[in-house]
Amino acid sequence: MTKEPDNTGRKQDGKFRQGQSGNPAGKPVGTRHKATQAALMLLDGETEALTRKAVDLALEGDTTALKMCLDRIVPSLKSTAPTVKLNVPMPESLTDAAKAFISAAANGEIPPDIAAQMVSALAGASRVEEMESVKQRLEGLERAIKEQIK
C-alpha cells in the first residue's frame, strides 16, 4: 500500500479527517441518491397506472391510500391571515401571556393557529427559563460545597 500525500484530507486508514471532506463544495444541487435514481427508473412510465391503483384502493376503503390521495388533493392548511400586529402588554408571567393569546383567539382578534404558535413559543421560553433557573441553583450549590470544603 502506498502512502497518500498529507494534503488529501484523509487519514492513513482511508477515512476523512473530522471537519474535512474530499469534496468541500459538496454535492451539486439537485443530485439524487442512487437509490432514488433506481426507484425512478423502475417507476418510469408506470405513474398513471400506480395513481389509478391508489385511487381505486382509496375508493374501496383503504384508509392509507385514501389519506395519501387526500394529502395530494388538499394540501395542509396554512394561515391565510395577514401579518398580525399585537398590542399585548407585558404580562406578569408566561402563563398570563398564554392566557392572553388564547383569549384573543377566542374573541376573534387573532387566528387560532397564530395563537397556538405564540403559546408554543411561550412554552419554549418557559423551558429556557426553567433551565436557567436550574443552572443558577446548581452553580449556587457548587459554590456552597466549595466554601464548606475550604
Secondary structure, DSSP 8 states (H G I E B T S, - for coil): -----GGGSB-TTS-B-TT--S-TT-S-TT---HHHHHHHHHHTT-HHHHHHHHHHHHHTT-HHHHHHHHHHHS------S----------SSHHHHHHHHHHHHHTTSS-HHHHHHHHHHHHHHHHHHHHHHHHHHHHHHHHHHHHHH-
